[in-house]
Amino acid sequence: MGKLRWSEVMRKFVQLTLLLWLACLASAQEFPVRPYVDPSQLDVPWPKHSHLKLPWRAYLETRSGYEFLQGIGVNYNVPLKHELAIKLLAEAGFKTFRIEIGWSNVNWDETALANEGRWKEILRLCKRYGIRPTILLNAHHGVPCPHRFFERRLVADAPKGSRTVRLDNVSDIVPRYSGLCNLTDYWACEVFVTEVDHQTGECKLSKPLPKDLKAGEKVLLATLKYLPAHPVGTTEFEAMAKGWLRYTQLVLDLLKSVGISEFDVEIWNELSFGSAFMGGHGINHYYDPPIVQFKVDFLHPGGHAWEIARRTIELVKSQFPKVRCIWGFSNTTFFHTPIEQLPPFTDGQSYHPYGTGTRKLPEHEQAPNEPWRCLEGEIPRVEIRMPEGWAHTFVQTESLMRLLNPESRLKRKPVGVERFYHYMTEHGVAPPECGVNDEQGSWLLKAKTVLRAFCFWLNKGIDVMHYYCAYGEQPTDMGLLPTNLKDLPDDAKFERVATLPMRALRNLVRIFSDSKPLKQIRQLSVDVVALGKQTPIYTVAGKTLWHRDVFTFLPFQCHERKFVIAVYTMSYDATKPFSEERYRLTITGFGGMPRQVHLYDPLRDKVVPVKLLMRARDKLAVEVPVMDYPRLLVVAL
C-alpha cells in the first residue's frame, strides 16, 4: 500500500511539473504590447526624426464605417470607354473620383471649355453611378492658361547663354506674353520674348538660353493670355486673377449643366513640379534677373497663391455653399501654411505623401549631414517598401501624424469652418519602384496597397483618399482597371474582368455595405499580446523594432450593432513572403454583448478560423491569425 501511495504521489508530481513547464513555455511565447496606445510615440520635436517612434500608435479611434465608404476614391485618368470604366470602378466600391479640369482647357475667348462633351459624359456617368467628383483646378506651367502655340524657325545660331534669338517670322509674337517653350522641361514660355525687331527678326529674351539652338531649327513658341503670378494688387495679378475666376465659373457652369450639386473643389496640384506659373517666384521663374519683388510668402495671407484660393472659395461658396473647397497647395508642403491661416471657409487640405517605393537606409536618411536630427543617433540598415508610404512614421520629421492626431485634427481649423477635412488626393504604388516587374507580383502588390492604404489612412484621420490611379496600360503601371479595357465589350461583367486589387476592394467594402450614419460612435479599447515566435524588423541604438510593435488595429463602427476591425502586421517590406502571425486581443467598449464574431480575408475572399477565448457584456477576447494585409474582424452585437 505504501508503495502504491508513493507511486501515486510521484505520478501527480510529474503531472504537476509537466503542467508548470507547459505553463512556463506558454508564458515564454507571449509578448504583451503594452501600452498599445502610447501618446509618447508622438514625442519627436521638430525637426528631428526617428526610426523607432511609431506616431500612429499614439492614438486609437473608432471611426464611422459609413464615412469610410464615402472616403474611397480614385484619380480618374481613363482615356476612353468611360461608361464601362466608371461602372467597374463603382462596383469595386469607389465613391469619389478626382478629375482634373485644368485652366488650359479654356478657349482663347474664355467662352467655353475644350472637350466639353467629354467632361459632360464623365460627369453624367458619375451622377448615374453615385460618384462624388473632386474637381481639381490647376495651371500646370506646360499649358497654364488660355494659350496659342505656333512654330518658327531660327535664322541664326543661338548658343547657350544667349539673350537674343533671330526668327524667320515674328508677326504673331506679343512681347512679354510670347515665349520659347519646352527648352528644358514641359514649360510654355519658359523664356519670354521681351522685345521684337520686326525688320531683323531679332527677339530679346527674358533670361539666357538654357541650351544651344541651331540655325534652321524649328522652335515651339506660345502666347499666353495671362502673365505668370505677380504680387497681389498689381495690374498683372488682377488680370490673371480675373481670368482664373472666369475659368472657375466655366467649370461650375459645367457641373450645373449636368445637374451635379454635390462635389468638392481642390485648388492646385503639388508644388514639386509644373508650378512655375503660380509658384513662389511667379513671374521671376521666367526672368533673370528677377523683375518684381514679392514681399509676402505666396502661401500666406496676402500672397498671390493664397489670394487666388481665397477668391476661388468665395466664388464657389456664393453658388454652392455646401461644396467643400480643398487647399491643394499643401499636397507636398504639409506644414507651409498653418491651418488656422488658410483662407476663410477653406473646408480642408490635401496631401500626396506617396513614399511607397523602395527607401534604403542609411542611403536615404533624412538630413544625413545633420546627424543630431536623428533621435536615436543611429541609422538602421534596411530596405522599406510600405503600402502606407512614409508619412505615418517619423522616418521624416514631416509626419502627417502631427496633423492627423485627434488633439490637432479636431481643434485646428480656418475661420468660418465647423469641421476641417483632411484629404489624400493621390496615393498609390508603382511596382517597379519596389523591384516588382512581373504581372502577378504587380497586381498582388497593388491589391495589398489598396487594402492597407484605405484601411489605415481612413482610420487614422484622412477623410477622403483618392488612389492613384484608375488606369494604366501595363500591369506594372499604377492603374487598377484591366489593361485591356479598350478591347472589352461594353457589357463586360465585373466577375469576368476585374483585377485582383479591384476584387479585394469590392470584398472589403461589402463587409461595410450595411453601414449607416451615426450620431455618436462608441470607442473601442484593446489589449494586445503577440503569440509564438517573434520577428524583428531591425535593431537601432540597442533597441529592436519587432513585428508585434507594428501590429495594426483599426476599428470602425458600421451601425449600432456592428463593428468591423481591420487587423494586420504592418510589415516594412510588402514584397517579401510573410508567414501568418497570431495575436490575442482583449477588446472592450462595444456597449453590448458580442454575439457573433468572425474573421474575413478580403484578398482571398474567405472566412478564417478565429479562436473565441471569452465573451461578456462589452468585452471580447479572441486569438486571431493575421497577415501583412488587413483581415476584418467582424463583431455583431
C-alpha positions as CSV (number, residue, x, y, z in Angstrom):
1,M,0.0,0.0,0.0
2,G,2.9,2.4,0.9
3,K,4.5,1.7,-2.5
4,L,1.2,2.4,-4.3
5,R,0.7,5.7,-2.4
6,W,4.3,6.7,-3.2
7,S,3.8,5.9,-6.9
8,E,0.6,8.0,-6.9
9,V,2.4,10.9,-5.3
10,M,5.2,10.7,-7.9
11,R,2.7,10.5,-10.8
12,K,0.9,13.6,-9.6
13,F,4.2,15.3,-9.0
14,V,5.3,14.6,-12.6
15,Q,1.9,15.8,-13.9
16,L,2.1,19.0,-11.9
17,T,5.7,19.6,-13.0
18,L,4.7,19.0,-16.7
19,L,1.8,21.4,-16.3
20,L,4.0,24.0,-14.8
21,W,6.6,23.5,-17.5
22,L,3.9,23.9,-20.2
23,A,2.6,27.0,-18.5
24,C,6.0,28.5,-18.4
25,L,6.6,27.6,-22.0
26,A,3.3,29.2,-23.0
27,S,4.1,32.2,-21.0
28,A,7.5,32.4,-22.7
29,Q,5.7,32.5,-26.0
30,E,3.6,35.5,-25.0
31,F,4.7,39.1,-25.7
32,P,2.4,41.8,-24.4
33,V,2.3,45.0,-26.5
34,R,1.6,47.4,-23.7
35,P,0.5,50.1,-23.7
36,Y,-0.8,49.5,-27.3
37,V,-1.9,53.2,-27.3
38,D,1.1,55.2,-26.3
39,P,0.9,59.1,-26.7
40,S,4.7,59.3,-26.2
41,Q,5.1,57.9,-29.7
42,L,4.4,61.4,-30.9
43,D,7.2,62.9,-28.8
44,V,9.6,63.8,-31.7
45,P,10.3,67.5,-31.6
46,W,10.6,69.3,-34.9
47,P,12.9,69.0,-36.9
48,K,14.0,65.6,-35.5
49,H,13.1,62.3,-37.0
50,S,13.1,58.7,-35.5
51,H,13.4,55.1,-36.6
52,L,11.8,53.7,-33.5
53,K,8.9,56.0,-32.8
54,L,5.5,55.0,-34.2
55,P,3.3,58.1,-34.2
56,W,0.3,56.2,-35.5
57,R,0.2,54.3,-32.3
58,A,-0.1,57.5,-30.2
59,Y,-3.9,57.3,-30.5
60,L,-6.7,54.9,-31.2
61,E,-10.1,55.9,-32.7
62,T,-13.1,54.0,-33.8
63,R,-14.2,55.7,-37.0
64,S,-17.5,55.7,-38.9
65,G,-18.0,52.8,-41.3
66,Y,-20.3,54.9,-43.3
67,E,-17.7,57.7,-43.7
68,F,-15.1,55.0,-44.5
69,L,-17.2,54.0,-47.6
70,Q,-17.6,57.7,-48.7
71,G,-13.9,58.3,-48.4
72,I,-12.8,55.6,-51.0
73,G,-11.7,57.5,-54.1
74,V,-9.6,57.2,-57.2
75,N,-7.9,59.6,-59.7
76,Y,-9.9,59.2,-62.9
77,N,-7.5,59.2,-65.8
78,V,-9.2,56.9,-68.2
79,P,-8.9,58.0,-71.8
80,L,-11.8,56.0,-73.3
81,K,-14.7,53.5,-72.6
82,H,-15.9,55.8,-69.9
83,E,-19.2,54.0,-69.2
84,L,-17.6,50.6,-68.7
85,A,-14.7,52.1,-66.7
86,I,-16.9,54.0,-64.4
87,K,-19.3,51.1,-63.9
88,L,-16.5,48.8,-63.0
89,L,-14.9,51.3,-60.6
90,A,-18.3,52.0,-58.9
91,E,-18.8,48.2,-58.5
92,A,-15.4,47.9,-56.9
93,G,-16.5,50.4,-54.3
94,F,-15.2,53.8,-55.3
95,K,-17.4,56.6,-54.2
96,T,-15.4,59.7,-55.4
97,F,-13.3,60.5,-58.4
98,R,-10.6,63.2,-58.6
99,I,-10.9,64.8,-62.0
100,E,-8.6,67.5,-63.3
101,I,-10.1,70.2,-65.5
102,G,-7.1,72.5,-66.0
103,W,-7.2,76.2,-66.9
104,S,-5.6,75.3,-70.2
105,N,-9.0,73.8,-71.2
106,V,-10.5,77.2,-71.5
107,N,-10.5,78.6,-75.1
108,W,-8.8,81.8,-76.0
109,D,-12.1,83.8,-75.9
110,E,-12.9,82.4,-72.5
111,T,-16.4,81.3,-73.6
112,A,-16.1,77.5,-73.3
113,L,-14.1,74.6,-72.2
114,A,-12.3,72.4,-74.8
115,N,-13.7,68.8,-75.0
116,E,-16.8,69.9,-73.1
117,G,-18.6,66.9,-74.4
118,R,-16.1,64.5,-72.8
119,W,-16.4,66.2,-69.5
120,K,-20.2,66.1,-69.6
121,E,-20.1,62.4,-70.4
122,I,-17.8,61.6,-67.5
123,L,-19.8,63.8,-65.0
124,R,-23.2,62.4,-66.1
125,L,-21.8,58.9,-65.5
126,C,-20.5,60.0,-62.1
127,K,-24.0,61.1,-61.2
128,R,-25.6,57.9,-62.6
129,Y,-23.3,55.7,-60.5
130,G,-23.3,57.7,-57.3
131,I,-19.8,59.1,-57.6
132,R,-18.9,62.4,-56.0
133,P,-16.4,64.3,-58.1
134,T,-13.5,66.1,-56.6
135,I,-12.7,68.7,-59.3
136,L,-9.1,69.8,-59.5
137,L,-8.5,73.3,-60.6
138,N,-4.9,73.6,-61.8
139,A,-2.5,75.6,-64.1
140,H,0.5,73.3,-64.9
141,H,3.2,75.5,-66.4
142,G,3.3,73.3,-69.5
143,V,-0.1,74.8,-70.6
144,P,-1.1,77.1,-67.7
145,C,-3.9,79.2,-69.1
146,P,-5.6,80.1,-72.4
147,H,-2.8,79.9,-75.0
148,R,-1.8,79.8,-78.6
149,F,1.1,77.6,-79.8
150,F,3.0,78.2,-83.0
151,E,6.3,77.2,-84.6
152,R,9.0,79.4,-86.0
153,R,12.5,78.6,-87.5
154,L,15.8,80.1,-86.3
155,V,17.7,82.0,-88.9
156,A,20.9,82.1,-86.9
157,D,22.7,80.0,-84.3
158,A,21.8,80.9,-80.7
159,P,24.3,79.4,-78.3
160,K,23.5,78.5,-74.7
161,G,23.6,81.7,-72.6
162,S,22.4,84.0,-75.5
163,R,20.0,86.8,-74.6
164,T,18.6,87.0,-78.2
165,V,17.3,84.8,-81.0
166,R,16.6,85.6,-84.6
167,L,13.4,84.1,-86.1
168,D,12.1,83.8,-89.6
169,N,8.7,85.3,-88.7
170,V,7.8,87.5,-85.7
171,S,4.4,88.7,-86.8
172,D,2.5,86.7,-84.1
173,I,4.8,87.4,-81.3
174,V,3.5,89.6,-78.4
175,P,6.3,90.9,-76.3
176,R,6.1,89.8,-72.6
177,Y,3.3,87.4,-73.4
178,S,5.0,85.2,-76.1
179,G,8.0,83.0,-75.4
180,L,10.1,79.9,-76.3
181,C,8.7,76.6,-74.9
182,N,10.0,73.3,-73.6
183,L,13.6,74.2,-73.6
184,T,14.5,72.1,-70.5
185,D,11.0,70.9,-69.4
186,Y,7.4,70.8,-70.5
187,W,7.0,74.5,-69.9
188,A,5.2,77.1,-72.0
189,C,7.0,80.4,-72.5
190,E,10.0,79.1,-70.4
191,V,11.8,82.1,-71.8
192,F,9.7,85.1,-72.7
193,V,10.4,87.4,-75.6
194,T,10.6,90.9,-74.2
195,E,11.3,93.0,-77.3
196,V,11.0,92.3,-81.1
197,D,12.8,93.9,-84.0
198,H,10.3,93.4,-86.9
199,Q,12.9,94.2,-89.5
200,T,15.7,91.8,-88.4
201,G,13.5,89.2,-86.6
202,E,15.7,89.6,-83.5
203,C,14.0,88.9,-80.3
204,K,15.3,89.8,-76.9
205,L,14.8,87.2,-74.2
206,S,13.8,87.4,-70.5
207,K,16.8,85.2,-69.4
208,P,19.7,83.4,-71.0
209,L,19.0,80.4,-73.2
210,P,19.5,77.2,-71.2
211,K,20.7,75.3,-74.3
212,D,22.2,75.7,-77.8
213,L,19.8,76.4,-80.7
214,K,20.9,75.9,-84.3
215,A,20.1,77.9,-87.4
216,G,17.3,76.3,-89.3
217,E,15.9,74.5,-86.3
218,K,12.2,74.7,-85.6
219,V,11.3,76.1,-82.2
220,L,7.9,76.0,-80.4
221,L,6.5,79.2,-79.1
222,A,3.4,80.1,-77.3
223,T,1.4,83.2,-76.4
224,L,-0.2,83.2,-73.0
225,K,-3.4,85.1,-72.4
226,Y,-2.2,85.9,-68.9
227,L,1.2,86.5,-67.3
228,P,2.5,84.3,-64.5
229,A,1.8,85.4,-61.0
230,H,2.8,88.9,-59.9
231,P,2.4,90.5,-56.4
232,V,-1.2,90.9,-55.3
233,G,-2.6,94.3,-56.2
234,T,-0.6,94.8,-59.4
235,T,-2.3,95.2,-62.7
236,E,-0.9,91.9,-63.9
237,F,-2.1,90.0,-60.9
238,E,-5.6,91.4,-61.1
239,A,-5.8,90.4,-64.8
240,M,-4.6,86.9,-64.1
241,A,-7.0,86.5,-61.1
242,K,-10.0,87.6,-63.1
243,G,-9.1,85.1,-65.8
244,W,-8.7,82.4,-63.2
245,L,-12.2,83.2,-61.8
246,R,-13.7,83.1,-65.3
247,Y,-12.2,79.6,-65.7
248,T,-13.6,78.6,-62.3
249,Q,-17.0,79.8,-63.4
250,L,-16.9,77.8,-66.6
251,V,-16.2,74.7,-64.5
252,L,-19.1,75.5,-62.2
253,D,-21.4,76.0,-65.1
254,L,-20.3,72.6,-66.5
255,L,-21.3,70.9,-63.2
256,K,-24.6,72.8,-63.2
257,S,-25.3,71.7,-66.8
258,V,-25.3,68.0,-65.8
259,G,-27.2,68.5,-62.5
260,I,-24.4,67.9,-60.1
261,S,-24.5,70.0,-56.9
262,E,-22.6,67.7,-54.5
263,F,-18.9,67.8,-55.3
264,D,-15.5,69.0,-54.0
265,V,-13.1,71.6,-55.4
266,E,-9.4,71.1,-54.9
267,I,-7.3,74.2,-55.6
268,W,-4.0,73.3,-57.1
269,N,-1.9,70.2,-57.6
270,E,1.5,69.9,-56.0
271,L,4.3,72.5,-55.9
272,S,7.0,70.0,-56.6
273,F,6.6,70.2,-60.3
274,G,4.8,72.1,-63.0
275,S,4.2,75.1,-60.7
276,A,6.4,77.9,-62.1
277,F,3.3,79.9,-63.2
278,M,1.8,80.1,-59.7
279,G,4.8,79.1,-57.6
280,G,6.7,81.1,-55.1
281,H,8.7,83.1,-57.5
282,G,5.9,83.6,-60.0
283,I,7.0,85.7,-63.0
284,N,10.5,85.7,-61.7
285,H,10.8,82.0,-62.6
286,Y,10.8,83.3,-66.2
287,Y,13.3,86.2,-65.8
288,D,16.9,86.5,-64.9
289,P,17.5,88.9,-63.2
290,P,14.1,89.0,-61.4
291,I,11.8,91.8,-62.4
292,V,9.4,92.1,-59.4
293,Q,9.7,91.9,-55.7
294,F,7.4,89.6,-53.7
295,K,7.2,90.9,-50.2
296,V,4.7,88.3,-48.9
297,D,5.1,84.5,-48.8
298,F,2.9,83.3,-51.7
299,L,1.1,80.7,-49.4
300,H,0.5,83.1,-46.5
301,P,-2.2,85.8,-46.2
302,G,-1.6,88.4,-48.8
303,G,0.5,86.1,-51.0
304,H,-0.6,85.5,-54.6
305,A,-1.5,81.8,-54.4
306,W,-3.3,82.4,-51.1
307,E,-5.3,85.3,-52.6
308,I,-6.2,83.2,-55.7
309,A,-7.5,80.5,-53.3
310,R,-9.5,83.0,-51.2
311,R,-11.2,84.4,-54.3
312,T,-11.9,80.9,-55.7
313,I,-13.5,79.8,-52.4
314,E,-15.6,83.0,-52.3
315,L,-16.9,82.4,-55.8
316,V,-17.7,78.7,-55.3
317,K,-19.4,79.2,-52.0
318,S,-21.6,82.0,-53.4
319,Q,-23.2,79.4,-55.7
320,F,-22.6,76.1,-53.9
321,P,-22.5,76.9,-50.1
322,K,-22.1,73.2,-49.2
323,V,-19.4,72.3,-51.6
324,R,-16.1,71.5,-49.9
325,C,-13.2,73.7,-51.0
326,I,-9.8,72.0,-50.5
327,W,-6.4,73.7,-50.3
328,G,-4.2,71.7,-52.7
329,F,-1.0,73.8,-52.2
330,S,-0.4,71.5,-49.2
331,N,0.0,68.4,-51.4
332,T,3.7,68.3,-50.9
333,T,4.2,71.1,-48.3
334,F,2.1,69.8,-45.4
335,F,3.2,72.4,-42.9
336,H,3.9,75.5,-45.0
337,T,0.7,77.3,-44.2
338,P,-0.7,76.7,-40.7
339,I,-4.3,75.5,-40.9
340,E,-5.5,78.5,-38.9
341,Q,-4.0,80.8,-41.6
342,L,-5.7,79.3,-44.6
343,P,-8.3,81.5,-46.4
344,P,-11.6,81.8,-44.6
345,F,-14.1,79.0,-45.3
346,T,-11.4,76.6,-46.6
347,D,-13.0,73.2,-45.8
348,G,-9.9,71.1,-45.9
349,Q,-6.4,70.5,-47.2
350,S,-4.9,67.6,-49.2
351,Y,-1.7,65.6,-49.2
352,H,0.4,63.5,-51.6
353,P,2.9,61.7,-49.4
354,Y,3.5,58.6,-51.6
355,G,6.8,57.0,-50.4
356,T,5.6,53.5,-51.3
357,G,8.7,52.8,-53.4
358,T,11.9,51.4,-52.0
359,R,13.6,53.5,-49.3
360,K,17.1,52.3,-48.5
361,L,18.6,53.2,-45.2
362,P,21.1,54.6,-44.4
363,E,21.4,55.8,-48.1
364,H,18.0,57.7,-48.0
365,E,18.3,59.0,-44.4
366,Q,16.8,62.4,-44.0
367,A,19.3,65.2,-43.4
368,P,22.4,62.8,-43.3
369,N,24.7,65.8,-42.8
370,E,22.9,66.8,-39.7
371,P,23.1,63.6,-37.5
372,W,21.8,65.5,-34.5
373,R,18.3,65.4,-36.1
374,C,18.1,61.6,-35.7
375,L,16.5,60.9,-32.4
376,E,18.3,57.6,-31.9
377,G,21.7,58.9,-33.2
378,E,22.0,55.7,-35.3
379,I,20.5,54.7,-38.6
380,P,19.3,51.1,-39.3
381,R,20.4,49.2,-42.4
382,V,17.1,48.3,-44.1
383,E,15.0,48.5,-47.2
384,I,11.5,49.7,-46.7
385,R,8.6,49.1,-49.0
386,M,5.4,50.1,-47.2
387,P,1.9,50.4,-48.9
388,E,1.1,53.2,-46.4
389,G,4.1,55.2,-47.6
390,W,6.3,57.0,-45.1
391,A,4.1,59.8,-43.7
392,H,2.6,57.7,-40.9
393,T,6.1,57.2,-39.5
394,F,8.8,59.5,-38.2
395,V,11.4,58.4,-40.8
396,Q,11.0,62.1,-41.8
397,T,10.1,64.8,-39.4
398,E,7.1,65.9,-41.6
399,S,5.0,63.0,-40.4
400,L,1.3,63.6,-41.1
401,M,0.5,62.2,-37.7
402,R,1.5,65.7,-36.4
403,L,-1.7,66.9,-38.1
404,L,-4.0,63.9,-38.0
405,N,-3.8,63.0,-34.3
406,P,-7.1,63.9,-32.7
407,E,-5.6,66.6,-30.5
408,S,-4.6,68.5,-33.6
409,R,-7.2,67.4,-36.1
410,L,-10.3,68.1,-34.2
411,K,-9.2,71.6,-33.0
412,R,-7.3,73.2,-35.8
413,K,-9.5,74.9,-38.5
414,P,-9.6,78.1,-40.5
415,V,-12.1,81.0,-39.9
416,G,-15.7,80.1,-40.7
417,V,-15.3,76.3,-40.7
418,E,-17.1,73.9,-38.3
419,R,-15.3,70.7,-39.5
420,F,-12.0,70.7,-41.3
421,Y,-11.4,67.8,-43.6
422,H,-8.1,66.1,-44.5
423,Y,-7.8,64.6,-48.0
424,M,-5.2,62.4,-49.5
425,T,-5.8,63.2,-53.2
426,E,-3.0,61.0,-54.5
427,H,-1.6,57.8,-53.1
428,G,-0.6,54.6,-54.9
429,V,2.3,52.4,-55.8
430,A,4.5,51.9,-58.9
431,P,5.5,48.2,-58.6
432,P,8.9,48.7,-60.4
433,E,9.9,51.2,-57.7
434,C,9.6,48.3,-55.3
435,G,11.6,45.9,-57.6
436,V,8.4,44.2,-58.8
437,N,8.3,43.8,-62.6
438,D,6.1,40.8,-63.2
439,E,2.4,40.8,-63.9
440,Q,1.3,38.6,-61.0
441,G,3.5,40.3,-58.5
442,S,2.4,43.8,-59.6
443,W,-1.3,43.0,-59.2
444,L,-0.7,41.4,-55.8
445,L,1.4,44.4,-54.6
446,K,-1.3,46.8,-55.8
447,A,-4.0,44.7,-54.0
448,K,-2.1,44.9,-50.7
449,T,-1.6,48.6,-51.2
450,V,-5.3,49.2,-51.8
451,L,-6.3,47.2,-48.7
452,R,-3.6,48.6,-46.4
453,A,-3.7,52.2,-47.5
454,F,-7.5,52.6,-47.5
455,C,-8.0,50.8,-44.1
456,F,-5.1,52.7,-42.5
457,W,-5.5,56.2,-43.7
458,L,-9.3,56.4,-43.5
459,N,-9.0,55.2,-39.9
460,K,-6.1,57.4,-38.8
461,G,-7.6,60.8,-39.7
462,I,-7.8,61.0,-43.5
463,D,-11.4,61.7,-44.6
464,V,-11.1,61.0,-48.3
465,M,-8.3,59.2,-50.1
466,H,-8.0,59.1,-53.9
467,Y,-5.9,56.2,-55.1
468,Y,-3.6,56.9,-58.0
469,C,-4.8,55.9,-60.4
470,A,-7.7,54.3,-62.3
471,Y,-5.9,53.1,-65.4
472,G,-2.5,52.1,-66.7
473,E,-1.5,50.4,-70.0
474,Q,0.6,47.8,-68.3
475,P,0.2,45.7,-65.1
476,T,3.4,47.2,-63.8
477,D,1.8,50.7,-64.1
478,M,-0.1,52.3,-61.2
479,G,-3.6,51.7,-62.6
480,L,-6.2,49.3,-61.2
481,L,-8.5,48.7,-64.1
482,P,-7.8,45.9,-66.6
483,T,-5.1,46.9,-69.0
484,N,-7.2,45.6,-72.0
485,L,-10.1,47.9,-71.2
486,K,-10.3,49.3,-74.7
487,D,-10.8,45.8,-76.1
488,L,-13.5,44.7,-73.6
489,P,-17.2,44.6,-74.6
490,D,-19.3,47.4,-73.3
491,D,-21.3,45.0,-71.2
492,A,-18.3,43.2,-69.6
493,K,-19.1,41.8,-66.2
494,F,-17.1,42.7,-63.1
495,E,-16.7,39.0,-62.2
496,R,-15.0,38.2,-65.5
497,V,-12.7,41.2,-66.0
498,A,-11.9,42.8,-62.6
499,T,-8.3,42.8,-61.5
500,L,-7.1,41.4,-58.1
501,P,-6.9,44.9,-56.4
502,M,-10.4,45.7,-57.7
503,R,-11.8,42.4,-56.3
504,A,-10.0,42.9,-53.0
505,L,-11.5,46.4,-52.6
506,R,-15.0,45.1,-53.5
507,N,-14.7,42.4,-50.9
508,L,-13.6,45.0,-48.4
509,V,-16.4,47.4,-49.0
510,R,-19.1,44.6,-49.0
511,I,-18.3,44.0,-45.3
512,F,-19.1,47.7,-44.7
513,S,-22.1,47.8,-47.0
514,D,-24.8,48.0,-44.2
515,S,-23.1,51.0,-42.6
516,K,-25.3,53.9,-41.6
517,P,-24.6,57.5,-40.4
518,L,-24.2,57.5,-36.6
519,K,-24.7,60.5,-34.3
520,Q,-22.2,59.0,-31.8
521,I,-19.5,56.3,-32.2
522,R,-18.6,54.0,-29.4
523,Q,-14.9,54.0,-28.9
524,L,-13.2,50.6,-28.5
525,S,-10.1,49.8,-26.5
526,V,-7.7,46.9,-27.0
527,D,-5.1,44.9,-25.1
528,V,-2.6,43.2,-27.5
529,V,-0.5,40.1,-26.8
530,A,1.7,38.6,-29.5
531,L,1.9,34.8,-29.5
532,G,4.7,32.5,-30.6
533,K,8.0,33.1,-32.3
534,Q,8.7,36.8,-32.9
535,T,10.1,38.5,-35.9
536,P,12.5,41.5,-35.7
537,I,12.4,44.3,-38.3
538,Y,15.7,46.0,-37.3
539,T,17.8,47.0,-34.3
540,V,19.0,50.5,-33.7
541,A,20.6,52.1,-30.7
542,G,20.4,48.9,-28.9
543,K,16.6,48.6,-29.3
544,T,14.8,46.2,-31.6
545,L,11.7,47.1,-33.6
546,W,9.5,43.9,-33.8
547,H,6.6,42.9,-35.9
548,R,4.5,43.0,-32.8
549,D,5.3,46.7,-32.4
550,V,3.6,47.3,-35.8
551,F,0.5,45.2,-35.2
552,T,-2.3,47.3,-36.6
553,F,-5.7,47.5,-35.0
554,L,-8.2,49.8,-36.9
555,P,-11.7,49.8,-35.6
556,F,-14.9,51.1,-37.4
557,Q,-18.5,51.1,-36.2
558,C,-20.9,50.3,-39.0
559,H,-24.2,50.7,-37.1
560,E,-25.5,50.3,-33.6
561,R,-25.0,46.6,-33.6
562,K,-21.9,46.0,-35.8
563,F,-18.2,46.7,-35.6
564,V,-15.5,45.9,-38.2
565,I,-11.9,45.9,-37.1
566,A,-9.1,45.7,-39.7
567,V,-6.1,43.8,-38.2
568,Y,-2.7,43.2,-39.8
569,T,1.0,43.3,-39.3
570,M,2.4,46.4,-40.9
571,S,5.4,44.7,-42.5
572,Y,8.1,47.1,-43.6
573,D,8.6,45.2,-46.9
574,A,5.3,44.2,-48.6
575,T,7.2,42.4,-51.4
576,K,8.6,39.7,-49.1
577,P,6.9,36.5,-48.3
578,F,5.0,36.7,-45.0
579,S,4.1,33.9,-42.5
580,E,0.9,34.2,-40.6
581,E,1.2,35.5,-37.1
582,R,-1.1,35.2,-34.1
583,Y,-2.3,37.7,-31.5
584,R,-4.6,37.6,-28.5
585,L,-6.8,40.6,-28.4
586,T,-9.0,41.7,-25.5
587,I,-11.4,44.3,-26.8
588,T,-13.7,46.5,-24.7
589,G,-16.2,49.3,-25.4
590,F,-18.8,47.6,-27.5
591,G,-21.7,48.8,-25.4
592,G,-23.4,45.4,-25.6
593,M,-22.8,41.6,-25.8
594,P,-20.7,40.5,-28.8
595,R,-22.9,37.7,-30.1
596,Q,-21.3,36.8,-33.5
597,V,-17.6,37.0,-34.3
598,H,-15.8,36.0,-37.5
599,L,-12.6,37.0,-39.3
600,Y,-12.8,37.7,-43.1
601,D,-9.9,37.8,-45.6
602,P,-10.8,40.2,-48.4
603,L,-7.7,39.3,-50.5
604,R,-8.5,35.6,-50.5
605,D,-12.3,36.1,-50.2
606,K,-12.6,33.6,-47.4
607,V,-13.5,33.3,-43.7
608,V,-10.5,32.5,-41.5
609,P,-10.9,30.5,-38.2
610,V,-10.7,32.6,-35.1
611,K,-10.4,31.3,-31.5
612,L,-13.0,32.8,-29.2
613,L,-11.5,32.9,-25.7
614,M,-14.0,34.9,-23.7
615,R,-17.2,36.8,-24.4
616,A,-19.0,39.1,-21.9
617,R,-21.1,42.2,-22.0
618,D,-19.0,44.9,-23.5
619,K,-15.9,42.7,-23.7
620,L,-14.4,40.1,-26.1
621,A,-11.2,38.1,-26.1
622,V,-10.1,36.4,-29.3
623,E,-7.0,34.8,-30.8
624,V,-6.6,35.9,-34.4
625,P,-4.2,34.9,-37.2
626,V,-3.0,37.9,-39.1
627,M,-1.2,38.6,-42.4
628,D,0.7,41.6,-43.8
629,Y,-2.6,43.0,-45.2
630,P,-5.9,43.6,-43.4
631,R,-8.2,40.9,-42.4
632,L,-11.5,42.0,-41.0
633,L,-12.7,41.1,-37.5
634,V,-16.5,41.4,-37.7
635,V,-18.3,41.7,-34.4
636,A,-22.1,41.7,-34.3
637,L,-23.9,42.6,-31.0
